[in-house]
Amino acid sequence: MTDKIILNGIEVMGRHGCTEAEQQIEQLFTVDAELYLDLSRAGKSDDINDTIDYTQVIGDIKKIVGGKSRALIEAVAQEIAETLLRKYFRLNGVKIVLTKVNPPIKDSFNGAAVQIVRSRLDT
């Protein structure tokens, strides 16, 4: 059985995409994150020190998505995963879903997303 903390719908404005316009004009991105770790100790102790403070994780995600422009959302999702695994020693793995809500293309659809799953073994 795998325990996890699930963070859904983190909204961040960012400048990611292959076109010059996408890298200059902010657009909305959403992030869903699953943080895989053993929560049994925190469940018994009721102590934040025995888990991961997800408000800090949300801050880390917002800093990355709202930071340096990237051509590919794959690169942004990879940076999120690597940063979280490096910073939070309790994490065994992460799943990141990064969605560009309204890509600037003429076709109508509900956004473009990437999903990556990384474990501590990948770092």
MOPAC internal coordinates of N, CA, C and O (Angstrom, degrees):
PM7 1SCF
backbone

  N    0.0000 0     0.00 0     0.00 0    0    0    0
  C    1.4580 1     0.00 0     0.00 0    1    0    0
  C    1.5318 1   108.35 1     0.00 0    2    1    0
  O    1.2310 1   120.50 1   -40.93 1    3    2    1
  N    1.3160 1   116.64 1   139.07 1    3    2    1
  C    1.4526 1   121.54 1  -179.96 1    5    3    2
  C    1.5186 1   109.62 1  -116.53 1    6    5    3
  O    1.2310 1   121.48 1   -55.21 1    7    6    5
  N    1.3175 1   114.76 1   124.79 1    7    6    5
  C    1.4577 1   120.39 1   174.49 1    9    7    6
  C    1.5187 1   108.36 1   -83.17 1   10    9    7
  O    1.2310 1   120.87 1   -25.56 1   11   10    9
  N    1.3254 1   115.94 1   154.44 1   11   10    9
  C    1.4566 1   119.14 1   177.14 1   13   11   10
  C    1.5225 1   110.85 1  -158.28 1   14   13   11
  O    1.2310 1   121.70 1   -27.28 1   15   14   13
  N    1.3120 1   114.36 1   152.72 1   15   14   13
  C    1.4504 1   123.22 1   168.43 1   17   15   14
  C    1.5196 1   105.51 1  -102.17 1   18   17   15
  O    1.2310 1   120.26 1   -48.03 1   19   18   17
  N    1.3251 1   117.11 1   131.97 1   19   18   17
  C    1.4615 1   121.78 1  -177.16 1   21   19   18
  C    1.5295 1   108.82 1  -115.33 1   22   21   19
  O    1.2310 1   121.10 1   -55.09 1   23   22   21
  N    1.3245 1   115.50 1   124.91 1   23   22   21
  C    1.4606 1   122.23 1   177.46 1   25   23   22
  C    1.5262 1   107.50 1  -117.28 1   26   25   23
  O    1.2310 1   120.38 1   -63.10 1   27   26   25
  N    1.3123 1   116.88 1   116.90 1   27   26   25
  C    1.4667 1   121.69 1  -174.78 1   29   27   26
  C    1.5215 1   112.08 1  -113.45 1   30   29   27
  O    1.2310 1   121.40 1   -42.20 1   31   30   29
  N    1.3252 1   114.93 1   137.80 1   31   30   29
  C    1.4624 1   120.75 1   168.64 1   33   31   30
  C    1.5122 1   116.05 1    70.20 1   34   33   31
  O    1.2310 1   119.91 1  -144.15 1   35   34   33
  N    1.3222 1   117.77 1    35.85 1   35   34   33
  C    1.4660 1   120.18 1   176.04 1   37   35   34
  C    1.5315 1   106.86 1   -70.45 1   38   37   35
  O    1.2310 1   120.38 1   -60.62 1   39   38   37
  N    1.3162 1   116.89 1   119.38 1   39   38   37
  C    1.4632 1   121.48 1  -176.91 1   41   39   38
  C    1.5188 1   110.58 1   -98.76 1   42   41   39
  O    1.2310 1   121.22 1   -49.29 1   43   42   41
  N    1.3452 1   115.28 1   130.71 1   43   42   41
  C    1.4602 1   121.09 1  -178.19 1   45   43   42
  C    1.5313 1   108.71 1  -144.10 1   46   45   43
  O    1.2310 1   120.87 1   -40.94 1   47   46   45
  N    1.3067 1   115.95 1   139.06 1   47   46   45
  C    1.4561 1   120.60 1   172.20 1   49   47   46
  C    1.5223 1   108.05 1   -88.22 1   50   49   47
  O    1.2310 1   120.93 1   -45.51 1   51   50   49
  N    1.3399 1   115.83 1   134.49 1   51   50   49
  C    1.4526 1   120.25 1  -179.12 1   53   51   50
  C    1.5115 1   111.35 1  -149.32 1   54   53   51
  O    1.2310 1   121.74 1    -4.69 1   55   54   53
  N    1.3452 1   114.28 1   175.31 1   55   54   53
  C    1.4699 1   121.50 1  -177.81 1   57   55   54
  C    1.5255 1   109.28 1  -128.03 1   58   57   55
  O    1.2310 1   120.38 1  -103.05 1   59   58   57
  N    1.3054 1   116.88 1    76.95 1   59   58   57
  C    1.4657 1   120.95 1  -177.62 1   61   59   58
  C    1.5155 1   109.88 1  -126.75 1   62   61   59
  O    1.2310 1   120.91 1   -43.96 1   63   62   61
  N    1.3230 1   115.87 1   136.04 1   63   62   61
  C    1.4489 1   121.22 1   177.91 1   65   63   62
  C    1.5122 1   110.99 1   158.38 1   66   65   63
  O    1.2310 1   121.05 1   -11.30 1   67   66   65
  N    1.3000 1   115.59 1   168.70 1   67   66   65
  C    1.4689 1   122.00 1  -175.43 1   69   67   66
  C    1.5226 1   113.27 1   -82.59 1   70   69   67
  O    1.2310 1   120.14 1   162.99 1   71   70   69
  N    1.3343 1   117.33 1   -17.01 1   71   70   69
  C    1.4612 1   118.52 1  -178.10 1   73   71   70
  C    1.5274 1   110.54 1   -97.36 1   74   73   71
  O    1.2310 1   121.29 1   -22.45 1   75   74   73
  N    1.3200 1   115.14 1   157.55 1   75   74   73
  C    1.4635 1   120.60 1   178.80 1   77   75   74
  C    1.5318 1   110.81 1   -60.69 1   78   77   75
  O    1.2310 1   120.78 1   139.81 1   79   78   77
  N    1.3312 1   116.11 1   -40.19 1   79   78   77
  C    1.4591 1   120.28 1  -179.95 1   81   79   78
  C    1.5293 1   111.16 1   -61.06 1   82   81   79
  O    1.2310 1   120.40 1   137.78 1   83   82   81
  N    1.3253 1   116.84 1   -42.22 1   83   82   81
  C    1.4682 1   120.20 1  -179.93 1   85   83   82
  C    1.5251 1   111.61 1   -64.20 1   86   85   83
  O    1.2310 1   120.20 1   150.29 1   87   86   85
  N    1.3059 1   117.23 1   -29.71 1   87   86   85
  C    1.4622 1   120.32 1  -178.69 1   89   87   86
  C    1.5228 1   112.23 1   -85.85 1   90   89   87
  O    1.2310 1   120.34 1   171.37 1   91   90   89
  N    1.3346 1   116.96 1    -8.63 1   91   90   89
  C    1.4614 1   120.03 1  -179.82 1   93   91   90
  C    1.5252 1   113.57 1  -110.88 1   94   93   91
  O    1.2310 1   120.28 1   152.35 1   95   94   93
  N    1.3270 1   117.08 1   -27.65 1   95   94   93
  C    1.4673 1   120.34 1  -177.92 1   97   95   94
  C    1.5215 1   108.97 1  -107.69 1   98   97   95
  O    1.2310 1   120.67 1   -55.49 1   99   98   97
  N    1.3263 1   116.32 1   124.51 1   99   98   97
  C    1.4667 1   119.78 1   179.60 1  101   99   98
  C    1.5220 1   111.04 1   -63.34 1  102  101   99
  O    1.2310 1   121.62 1   -35.96 1  103  102  101
  N    1.3201 1   114.51 1   144.04 1  103  102  101
  C    1.4562 1   120.90 1   174.68 1  105  103  102
  C    1.5328 1   107.90 1  -139.62 1  106  105  103
  O    1.2310 1   121.37 1   -17.37 1  107  106  105
  N    1.3151 1   114.98 1   162.63 1  107  106  105
  C    1.4555 1   120.87 1  -175.66 1  109  107  106
  C    1.5271 1   111.45 1   -81.56 1  110  109  107
  O    1.2310 1   121.59 1   -45.86 1  111  110  109
  N    1.3311 1   114.57 1   134.14 1  111  110  109
  C    1.4567 1   123.33 1   171.99 1  113  111  110
  C    1.5147 1   107.46 1  -124.41 1  114  113  111
  O    1.2310 1   120.45 1   -30.67 1  115  114  113
  N    1.3226 1   116.74 1   149.33 1  115  114  113
  C    1.4681 1   120.46 1   170.76 1  117  115  114
  C    1.5168 1   107.89 1  -122.99 1  118  117  115
  O    1.2310 1   121.78 1   -30.38 1  119  118  117
  N    1.3283 1   114.20 1   149.62 1  119  118  117
  C    1.4603 1   120.91 1   179.26 1  121  119  118
  C    1.5216 1   108.80 1  -129.06 1  122  121  119
  O    1.2310 1   121.40 1   -48.39 1  123  122  121
  N    1.3243 1   114.92 1   131.61 1  123  122  121
  C    1.4641 1   121.98 1   168.49 1  125  123  122
  C    1.5187 1   105.46 1  -112.80 1  126  125  123
  O    1.2310 1   120.56 1   -45.99 1  127  126  125
  N    1.3166 1   116.54 1   134.01 1  127  126  125
  C    1.4600 1   120.28 1  -178.33 1  129  127  126
  C    1.5210 1   109.95 1  -132.31 1  130  129  127
  O    1.2310 1   121.21 1   -44.06 1  131  130  129
  N    1.3174 1   115.29 1   135.94 1  131  130  129
  C    1.4590 1   121.65 1   170.59 1  133  131  130
  C    1.5174 1   106.29 1  -114.44 1  134  133  131
  O    1.2310 1   121.18 1   -53.61 1  135  134  133
  N    1.3251 1   115.35 1   126.39 1  135  134  133
  C    1.4625 1   122.60 1  -178.68 1  137  135  134
  C    1.5203 1   107.88 1  -109.95 1  138  137  135
  O    1.2310 1   120.61 1   -65.60 1  139  138  137
  N    1.3210 1   116.43 1   114.40 1  139  138  137
  C    1.4642 1   121.35 1  -175.93 1  141  139  138
  C    1.5225 1   109.70 1   -93.27 1  142  141  139
  O    1.2310 1   120.98 1   -59.67 1  143  142  141
  N    1.3232 1   115.73 1   120.33 1  143  142  141
  C    1.4600 1   121.98 1   179.19 1  145  143  142
  C    1.5168 1   109.18 1  -162.84 1  146  145  143
  O    1.2310 1   121.02 1   -16.92 1  147  146  145
  N    1.3085 1   115.65 1   163.08 1  147  146  145
  C    1.4631 1   121.34 1   178.03 1  149  147  146
  C    1.5278 1   108.41 1   -79.13 1  150  149  147
  O    1.2310 1   120.53 1   -63.16 1  151  150  149
  N    1.3156 1   116.59 1   116.84 1  151  150  149
  C    1.4738 1   121.68 1  -178.87 1  153  151  150
  C    1.5244 1   112.99 1  -101.29 1  154  153  151
  O    1.2310 1   119.99 1  -173.90 1  155  154  153
  N    1.3247 1   117.63 1     6.10 1  155  154  153
  C    1.4719 1   119.86 1  -175.44 1  157  155  154
  C    1.5234 1   112.08 1   -63.85 1  158  157  155
  O    1.2310 1   120.00 1   138.60 1  159  158  157
  N    1.3094 1   117.60 1   -41.40 1  159  158  157
  C    1.4709 1   119.79 1  -179.39 1  161  159  158
  C    1.5312 1   110.60 1   -64.25 1  162  161  159
  O    1.2310 1   120.29 1   134.89 1  163  162  161
  N    1.3289 1   117.05 1   -45.11 1  163  162  161
  C    1.4645 1   120.94 1   178.93 1  165  163  162
  C    1.5234 1   111.22 1   -64.61 1  166  165  163
  O    1.2310 1   120.82 1   143.70 1  167  166  165
  N    1.3256 1   116.04 1   -36.30 1  167  166  165
  C    1.4571 1   119.88 1   178.55 1  169  167  166
  C    1.5146 1   112.85 1   -62.97 1  170  169  167
  O    1.2310 1   120.91 1   148.23 1  171  170  169
  N    1.3332 1   115.86 1   -31.77 1  171  170  169
  C    1.4709 1   120.48 1   179.13 1  173  171  170
  C    1.5201 1   112.37 1   -86.26 1  174  173  171
  O    1.2310 1   120.49 1   141.67 1  175  174  173
  N    1.3382 1   116.68 1   -38.33 1  175  174  173
  C    1.4716 1   119.71 1  -173.35 1  177  175  174
  C    1.5203 1   113.51 1   -86.35 1  178  177  175
  O    1.2310 1   120.03 1   154.18 1  179  178  177
  N    1.3370 1   117.56 1   -25.82 1  179  178  177
  C    1.4633 1   122.25 1  -174.00 1  181  179  178
  C    1.5254 1   110.81 1    58.57 1  182  181  179
  O    1.2310 1   120.75 1  -143.68 1  183  182  181
  N    1.3377 1   116.18 1    36.32 1  183  182  181
  C    1.4608 1   123.37 1  -175.92 1  185  183  182
  C    1.5265 1   109.42 1  -120.88 1  186  185  183
  O    1.2310 1   120.37 1   -54.63 1  187  186  185
  N    1.3306 1   116.91 1   125.37 1  187  186  185
  C    1.4593 1   122.08 1  -178.88 1  189  187  186
  C    1.5244 1   111.95 1   -58.83 1  190  189  187
  O    1.2310 1   119.94 1   153.22 1  191  190  189
  N    1.3121 1   117.71 1   -26.78 1  191  190  189
  C    1.4675 1   121.40 1  -179.69 1  193  191  190
  C    1.5294 1   112.79 1   -69.42 1  194  193  191
  O    1.2310 1   120.00 1   168.16 1  195  194  193
  N    1.3194 1   117.61 1   -11.84 1  195  194  193
  C    1.4641 1   121.82 1   179.80 1  197  195  194
  C    1.5335 1   112.29 1   -99.52 1  198  197  195
  O    1.2310 1   120.80 1  -168.54 1  199  198  197
  N    1.3247 1   116.07 1    11.46 1  199  198  197
  C    1.4653 1   120.99 1   179.10 1  201  199  198
  C    1.5134 1   108.34 1  -142.56 1  202  201  199
  O    1.2310 1   120.33 1    22.37 1  203  202  201
  N    1.3049 1   116.97 1  -157.63 1  203  202  201
  C    1.4598 1   122.65 1   175.47 1  205  203  202
  C    1.5187 1   107.74 1  -117.51 1  206  205  203
  O    1.2310 1   120.94 1   -48.40 1  207  206  205
  N    1.3172 1   115.81 1   131.60 1  207  206  205
  C    1.4630 1   121.14 1   178.33 1  209  207  206
  C    1.5350 1   107.96 1   -75.57 1  210  209  207
  O    1.2310 1   120.53 1   -75.24 1  211  210  209
  N    1.3177 1   116.59 1   104.76 1  211  210  209
  C    1.4616 1   119.02 1  -174.18 1  213  211  210
  C    1.5192 1   113.16 1   -68.82 1  214  213  211
  O    1.2310 1   119.51 1   162.82 1  215  214  213
  N    1.3383 1   118.55 1   -17.18 1  215  214  213
  C    1.4677 1   118.50 1   174.45 1  217  215  214
  C    1.5290 1   110.06 1   -66.28 1  218  217  215
  O    1.2310 1   120.17 1   145.77 1  219  218  217
  N    1.3254 1   117.28 1   -34.23 1  219  218  217
  C    1.4625 1   120.60 1   175.79 1  221  219  218
  C    1.5213 1   110.98 1   -69.28 1  222  221  219
  O    1.2310 1   120.25 1   140.07 1  223  222  221
  N    1.3261 1   117.13 1   -39.93 1  223  222  221
  C    1.4646 1   121.55 1   178.47 1  225  223  222
  C    1.5318 1   109.67 1   -61.81 1  226  225  223
  O    1.2310 1   120.36 1   135.59 1  227  226  225
  N    1.3152 1   116.92 1   -44.41 1  227  226  225
  C    1.4667 1   120.63 1   178.50 1  229  227  226
  C    1.5256 1   109.95 1   -59.77 1  230  229  227
  O    1.2310 1   120.15 1   137.57 1  231  230  229
  N    1.3163 1   117.32 1   -42.43 1  231  230  229
  C    1.4652 1   121.09 1   177.20 1  233  231  230
  C    1.5176 1   111.96 1   -60.64 1  234  233  231
  O    1.2310 1   120.38 1   138.44 1  235  234  233
  N    1.3298 1   116.88 1   -41.56 1  235  234  233
  C    1.4691 1   121.10 1   178.01 1  237  235  234
  C    1.5225 1   110.90 1   -63.04 1  238  237  235
  O    1.2310 1   120.56 1   135.69 1  239  238  237
  N    1.3198 1   116.53 1   -44.31 1  239  238  237
  C    1.4642 1   121.02 1   180.00 1  241  239  238
  C    1.5300 1   110.44 1   -63.05 1  242  241  239
  O    1.2310 1   120.10 1   134.92 1  243  242  241
  N    1.3206 1   117.41 1   -45.08 1  243  242  241
  C    1.4619 1   121.10 1  -179.86 1  245  243  242
  C    1.5256 1   111.64 1   -62.35 1  246  245  243
  O    1.2310 1   120.57 1   141.67 1  247  246  245
  N    1.3077 1   116.51 1   -38.33 1  247  246  245
  C    1.4680 1   120.91 1   179.52 1  249  247  246
  C    1.5306 1   110.54 1   -63.72 1  250  249  247
  O    1.2310 1   120.30 1   138.65 1  251  250  249
  N    1.3208 1   117.04 1   -41.35 1  251  250  249
  C    1.4686 1   120.75 1  -179.11 1  253  251  250
  C    1.5198 1   111.03 1   -70.62 1  254  253  251
  O    1.2310 1   120.08 1   129.17 1  255  254  253
  N    1.3234 1   117.45 1   -50.83 1  255  254  253
  C    1.4754 1   120.30 1  -177.01 1  257  255  254
  C    1.5272 1   110.50 1   -66.03 1  258  257  255
  O    1.2310 1   120.34 1   143.13 1  259  258  257
  N    1.3116 1   116.96 1   -36.87 1  259  258  257
  C    1.4617 1   120.86 1  -179.94 1  261  259  258
  C    1.5097 1   113.65 1   -84.24 1  262  261  259
  O    1.2310 1   119.99 1   179.28 1  263  262  261
  N    1.3201 1   117.63 1    -0.72 1  263  262  261
  C    1.4596 1   122.36 1  -176.39 1  265  263  262
  C    1.5086 1   113.95 1   -94.28 1  266  265  263
  O    1.2310 1   121.32 1    45.13 1  267  266  265
  N    1.3134 1   115.08 1  -134.87 1  267  266  265
  C    1.4671 1   123.65 1  -174.64 1  269  267  266
  C    1.5303 1   112.52 1   -51.88 1  270  269  267
  O    1.2310 1   120.99 1   -48.51 1  271  270  269
  N    1.3416 1   115.72 1   131.49 1  271  270  269
  C    1.4635 1   121.14 1   177.88 1  273  271  270
  C    1.5223 1   110.43 1   -68.34 1  274  273  271
  O    1.2310 1   121.18 1   -38.81 1  275  274  273
  N    1.3152 1   115.35 1   141.19 1  275  274  273
  C    1.4656 1   122.79 1   175.94 1  277  275  274
  C    1.5158 1   108.33 1  -128.36 1  278  277  275
  O    1.2310 1   120.68 1   -27.80 1  279  278  277
  N    1.3244 1   116.31 1   152.20 1  279  278  277
  C    1.4561 1   120.69 1   176.83 1  281  279  278
  C    1.5263 1   110.59 1   -72.33 1  282  281  279
  O    1.2310 1   120.36 1   142.14 1  283  282  281
  N    1.3402 1   116.92 1   -37.86 1  283  282  281
  C    1.4602 1   121.22 1  -173.98 1  285  283  282
  C    1.5229 1   111.72 1  -117.28 1  286  285  283
  O    1.2310 1   121.14 1   -41.84 1  287  286  285
  N    1.3408 1   115.42 1   138.16 1  287  286  285
  C    1.4604 1   118.43 1   175.37 1  289  287  286
  C    1.5242 1   110.38 1   -68.92 1  290  289  287
  O    1.2310 1   119.96 1   159.17 1  291  290  289
  N    1.3278 1   117.68 1   -20.83 1  291  290  289
  C    1.4700 1   120.57 1   174.53 1  293  291  290
  C    1.5276 1   110.69 1   -59.57 1  294  293  291
  O    1.2310 1   120.63 1   139.87 1  295  294  293
  N    1.3254 1   116.40 1   -40.13 1  295  294  293
  C    1.4650 1   120.83 1   179.98 1  297  295  294
  C    1.5273 1   111.17 1   -67.97 1  298  297  295
  O    1.2310 1   120.62 1   143.21 1  299  298  297
  N    1.3138 1   116.43 1   -36.79 1  299  298  297
  C    1.4748 1   120.29 1   178.37 1  301  299  298
  C    1.5274 1   110.00 1   -66.73 1  302  301  299
  O    1.2310 1   120.14 1   133.93 1  303  302  301
  N    1.3232 1   117.33 1   -46.07 1  303  302  301
  C    1.4633 1   121.40 1   179.14 1  305  303  302
  C    1.5260 1   110.90 1   -61.61 1  306  305  303
  O    1.2310 1   120.29 1   139.53 1  307  306  305
  N    1.3251 1   117.05 1   -40.47 1  307  306  305
  C    1.4655 1   121.23 1   178.09 1  309  307  306
  C    1.5243 1   110.66 1   -62.10 1  310  309  307
  O    1.2310 1   120.30 1   136.27 1  311  310  309
  N    1.3326 1   117.04 1   -43.73 1  311  310  309
  C    1.4663 1   120.40 1   178.92 1  313  311  310
  C    1.5232 1   111.44 1   -62.53 1  314  313  311
  O    1.2310 1   120.30 1   139.88 1  315  314  313
  N    1.3184 1   117.03 1   -40.12 1  315  314  313
  C    1.4710 1   119.90 1   177.02 1  317  315  314
  C    1.5233 1   109.69 1   -59.66 1  318  317  315
  O    1.2310 1   120.30 1   129.38 1  319  318  317
  N    1.3230 1   117.04 1   -50.62 1  319  318  317
  C    1.4656 1   121.16 1  -177.61 1  321  319  318
  C    1.5316 1   111.09 1   -59.97 1  322  321  319
  O    1.2310 1   120.49 1   131.79 1  323  322  321
  N    1.3209 1   116.67 1   -48.21 1  323  322  321
  C    1.4682 1   120.16 1  -178.83 1  325  323  322
  C    1.5174 1   111.94 1   -62.33 1  326  325  323
  O    1.2310 1   120.43 1   137.75 1  327  326  325
  N    1.3242 1   116.78 1   -42.25 1  327  326  325
  C    1.4668 1   120.85 1  -179.51 1  329  327  326
  C    1.5268 1   110.97 1   -62.98 1  330  329  327
  O    1.2310 1   120.44 1   133.47 1  331  330  329
  N    1.3348 1   116.76 1   -46.53 1  331  330  329
  C    1.4696 1   119.64 1  -178.21 1  333  331  330
  C    1.5207 1   111.16 1   -64.72 1  334  333  331
  O    1.2310 1   119.89 1   137.10 1  335  334  333
  N    1.3153 1   117.81 1   -42.90 1  335  334  333
  C    1.4680 1   120.48 1  -179.69 1  337  335  334
  C    1.5236 1   111.79 1   -66.34 1  338  337  335
  O    1.2310 1   120.38 1   146.00 1  339  338  337
  N    1.3126 1   116.88 1   -34.00 1  339  338  337
  C    1.4624 1   120.94 1   178.91 1  341  339  338
  C    1.5396 1   111.39 1   -73.60 1  342  341  339
  O    1.2310 1   120.50 1   142.20 1  343  342  341
  N    1.3203 1   116.66 1   -37.80 1  343  342  341
  C    1.4686 1   121.18 1  -172.70 1  345  343  342
  C    1.5355 1   113.86 1   -83.39 1  346  345  343
  O    1.2310 1   120.34 1   145.31 1  347  346  345
  N    1.3288 1   116.95 1   -34.69 1  347  346  345
  C    1.4666 1   120.48 1  -172.90 1  349  347  346
  C    1.5290 1   109.75 1  -111.06 1  350  349  347
  O    1.2310 1   120.88 1   -79.71 1  351  350  349
  N    1.3162 1   115.92 1   100.29 1  351  350  349
  C    1.4643 1   121.25 1  -173.70 1  353  351  350
  C    1.5232 1   112.80 1   -64.78 1  354  353  351
  O    1.2310 1   119.12 1   158.31 1  355  354  353
  N    1.3063 1   119.28 1   -21.69 1  355  354  353
  C    1.4693 1   121.68 1   179.68 1  357  355  354
  C    1.5362 1   112.84 1   -73.72 1  358  357  355
  O    1.2310 1   120.43 1   160.17 1  359  358  357
  N    1.3252 1   116.79 1   -19.83 1  359  358  357
  C    1.4664 1   120.36 1  -176.99 1  361  359  358
  C    1.5214 1   111.84 1   -70.16 1  362  361  359
  O    1.2310 1   121.16 1   -45.71 1  363  362  361
  N    1.3249 1   115.39 1   134.29 1  363  362  361
  C    1.4652 1   121.70 1   172.00 1  365  363  362
  C    1.5227 1   110.68 1   -96.46 1  366  365  363
  O    1.2310 1   120.84 1   152.73 1  367  366  365
  N    1.3305 1   116.01 1   -27.27 1  367  366  365
  C    1.4491 1   120.56 1  -179.47 1  369  367  366
  C    1.5127 1   110.79 1  -173.50 1  370  369  367
  O    1.2310 1   121.27 1    -8.66 1  371  370  369
  N    1.3316 1   115.19 1   171.34 1  371  370  369
  C    1.4613 1   121.29 1   179.81 1  373  371  370
  C    1.5221 1   109.44 1  -143.52 1  374  373  371
  O    1.2310 1   121.23 1   -26.93 1  375  374  373
  N    1.3156 1   115.25 1   153.07 1  375  374  373
  C    1.4621 1   122.39 1   167.29 1  377  375  374
  C    1.5126 1   106.14 1  -124.83 1  378  377  375
  O    1.2310 1   120.95 1   -53.73 1  379  378  377
  N    1.3249 1   115.78 1   126.27 1  379  378  377
  C    1.4582 1   121.80 1  -178.90 1  381  379  378
  C    1.5209 1   108.79 1  -119.95 1  382  381  379
  O    1.2310 1   120.55 1   -50.97 1  383  382  381
  N    1.3298 1   116.56 1   129.03 1  383  382  381
  C    1.4572 1   121.95 1   171.51 1  385  383  382
  C    1.5266 1   106.21 1  -117.76 1  386  385  383
  O    1.2310 1   121.35 1   -65.29 1  387  386  385
  N    1.3257 1   115.01 1   114.71 1  387  386  385
  C    1.4595 1   121.58 1  -179.55 1  389  387  386
  C    1.5223 1   108.32 1  -111.46 1  390  389  387
  O    1.2310 1   121.09 1   -56.71 1  391  390  389
  N    1.3434 1   115.52 1   123.29 1  391  390  389
  C    1.4596 1   121.23 1  -176.60 1  393  391  390
  C    1.5149 1   110.70 1  -117.67 1  394  393  391
  O    1.2310 1   121.20 1   -49.90 1  395  394  393
  N    1.3252 1   115.31 1   130.10 1  395  394  393
  C    1.4626 1   122.05 1   169.14 1  397  395  394
  C    1.5213 1   104.37 1   -90.60 1  398  397  395
  O    1.2310 1   120.47 1   -71.30 1  399  398  397
  N    1.3220 1   116.71 1   108.70 1  399  398  397
  C    1.4564 1   122.12 1  -167.42 1  401  399  398
  C    1.5272 1   113.02 1   -65.60 1  402  401  399
  O    1.2310 1   119.86 1   135.50 1  403  402  401
  N    1.3059 1   117.87 1   -44.50 1  403  402  401
  C    1.4727 1   121.14 1  -177.41 1  405  403  402
  C    1.5208 1   110.39 1  -131.39 1  406  405  403
  O    1.2310 1   119.45 1  -105.48 1  407  406  405
  N    1.3115 1   118.65 1    74.52 1  407  406  405
  C    1.4623 1   119.87 1   179.08 1  409  407  406
  C    1.5281 1   110.72 1   -58.03 1  410  409  407
  O    1.2310 1   120.20 1   -39.74 1  411  410  409
  N    1.3143 1   117.23 1   140.26 1  411  410  409
  C    1.4742 1   120.16 1  -176.37 1  413  411  410
  C    1.5290 1   112.23 1   -80.27 1  414  413  411
  O    1.2310 1   121.54 1  -111.00 1  415  414  413
  N    1.3123 1   114.66 1    69.00 1  415  414  413
  C    1.4649 1   119.93 1   175.00 1  417  415  414
  C    1.5169 1   107.84 1  -128.10 1  418  417  415
  O    1.2310 1   120.86 1   -17.90 1  419  418  417
  N    1.3277 1   115.96 1   162.10 1  419  418  417
  C    1.4666 1   119.47 1  -173.02 1  421  419  418
  C    1.5240 1   113.94 1   -75.73 1  422  421  419
  O    1.2310 1   119.72 1   157.48 1  423  422  421
  N    1.3124 1   118.14 1   -22.52 1  423  422  421
  C    1.4600 1   120.21 1   179.56 1  425  423  422
  C    1.5253 1   110.52 1   -74.86 1  426  425  423
  O    1.2310 1   120.68 1   -33.60 1  427  426  425
  N    1.3131 1   116.30 1   146.40 1  427  426  425
  C    1.4573 1   121.67 1  -178.81 1  429  427  426
  C    1.5264 1   110.14 1   -95.60 1  430  429  427
  O    1.2310 1   120.80 1   -57.98 1  431  430  429
  N    1.3320 1   116.08 1   122.02 1  431  430  429
  C    1.4574 1   122.02 1   173.95 1  433  431  430
  C    1.5177 1   108.93 1  -161.20 1  434  433  431
  O    1.2310 1   120.16 1    -6.25 1  435  434  433
  N    1.3202 1   117.29 1   173.75 1  435  434  433
  C    1.4600 1   122.14 1  -170.83 1  437  435  434
  C    1.5222 1   114.82 1   -93.07 1  438  437  435
  O    1.2310 1   119.63 1  -147.77 1  439  438  437
  N    1.3039 1   118.32 1    32.23 1  439  438  437
  C    1.4532 1   121.37 1   174.57 1  441  439  438
  C    1.5158 1   112.79 1   107.27 1  442  441  439
  O    1.2310 1   121.94 1   -15.74 1  443  442  441
  N    1.3199 1   113.89 1   164.26 1  443  442  441
  C    1.4653 1   122.26 1   177.65 1  445  443  442
  C    1.5238 1   107.59 1  -117.99 1  446  445  443
  O    1.2310 1   120.53 1   -43.31 1  447  446  445
  N    1.3296 1   116.60 1   136.69 1  447  446  445
  C    1.4623 1   120.21 1  -176.12 1  449  447  446
  C    1.5135 1   111.12 1  -136.61 1  450  449  447
  O    1.2310 1   121.54 1   -24.02 1  451  450  449
  N    1.3265 1   114.67 1   155.98 1  451  450  449
  C    1.4553 1   122.00 1   168.16 1  453  451  450
  C    1.5129 1   107.82 1  -124.11 1  454  453  451
  O    1.2310 1   121.29 1   -31.03 1  455  454  453
  N    1.3049 1   115.13 1   148.97 1  455  454  453
  C    1.4691 1   121.48 1   174.95 1  457  455  454
  C    1.5174 1   107.27 1  -126.80 1  458  457  455
  O    1.2310 1   120.96 1   -51.41 1  459  458  457
  N    1.3249 1   115.76 1   128.59 1  459  458  457
  C    1.4576 1   119.85 1   174.51 1  461  459  458
  C    1.5165 1   109.07 1  -128.25 1  462  461  459
  O    1.2310 1   121.35 1   -32.37 1  463  462  461
  N    1.3061 1   115.02 1   147.63 1  463  462  461
  C    1.4635 1   121.37 1   176.46 1  465  463  462
  C    1.5300 1   105.93 1  -125.49 1  466  465  463
  O    1.2310 1   120.69 1   -54.41 1  467  466  465
  N    1.3084 1   116.29 1   125.59 1  467  466  465
  C    1.4524 1   121.55 1  -179.97 1  469  467  466
  C    1.5319 1   109.13 1  -132.09 1  470  469  467
  O    1.2310 1   121.30 1   -32.45 1  471  470  469
  N    1.3248 1   115.11 1   147.55 1  471  470  469
  C    1.4604 1   119.99 1   177.27 1  473  471  470
  C    1.5276 1   108.87 1  -119.54 1  474  473  471
  O    1.2310 1   121.33 1   -10.78 1  475  474  473
  N    1.2825 1   115.06 1   169.22 1  475  474  473
  C    1.4590 1   120.77 1   177.86 1  477  475  474
  C    1.5282 1   110.27 1   -56.05 1  478  477  475
  O    1.2310 1   119.72 1   148.57 1  479  478  477
  N    1.3155 1   118.15 1   -31.43 1  479  478  477
  C    1.4656 1   122.12 1   179.81 1  481  479  478
  C    1.5175 1   112.27 1   -65.92 1  482  481  479
  O    1.2310 1   119.99 1   158.75 1  483  482  481
  N    1.3529 1   117.62 1   -21.25 1  483  482  481
  C    1.4627 1   121.89 1  -178.62 1  485  483  482
  C    1.5201 1   112.80 1   -81.45 1  486  485  483
  O    1.2310 1   119.79 1   166.03 1  487  486  485
  N    1.3284 1   118.00 1   -13.97 1  487  486  485
  C    1.4679 1   120.20 1  -175.35 1  489  487  486
  C    1.4989 1   112.94 1   -89.99 1  490  489  487
  O    1.2310 1   120.10 1   180.00 1  491  490  489

